[in-house]
Amino acid sequence: MKLLTIGDYDGNLSLYEAQLKQFILMHQRGINVTIMGKFSDEIATLLANKNVPFVINKAHQKKDITFIKQLQSYVEENKIDIIHVFGGNNTSNTCIAFKKNKKVKIIGYMGSTSIHWHDPSAYKTYLNPRIDAIICNSKDNARHFKKQLFFNKNKVYSIYKGYDVSWFDGVLPADL
């Protein structure tokens, strides 16, 4: 199985640590995972030190034709089976890129309750029928998301994100 995860990791490691630890652990356990996105120097260094493959590429808008073509080529050349996607632009572009290619499974991630069935833009991202599964970070989040789906409510799963308070040791709070 080959997994490609797409996200934006252009910030402090503490913002993405739970997510990245998951993919690093998967890689260490022999799962063929590659991370695609925009990376801060800190995160790129971490991934390089852990020998986790990563590709610098990012969708710049909801419909980024250049990104879509590059993503399609990458997935075909590398025989990717599953795409785990984070963020609205990435989700929209992935759904467009693989609208007809049903062999590639798309997993979305929903970390909030900001999706509503009456919002037409939601059907370009998380409510898009092309998404095979949605991972929510809490039971309440999953319950809300299921209410927004008209069909196939069984594709929604709760997986707690989880944090380790030690990740924040030495992190200076932002001056707001």
Secondary structure, 3 states (H helix, E strand, C coil): CEEEEEEEECCCHHHHHHHHHHHHHHHHCCCEEEEEEEECHHHHHHHHHCCCCEEECCCCCCCCHHHHHHHHHHHHHHCCCEEEECCHHHHHHHHHHCCCCCCCEEEEEECCCCCCCCCHHHHHCCCCCCCCEEEECCHHHHHHHHHHCCCCHHHEEECCCCCCHHHHCCCCCCCC
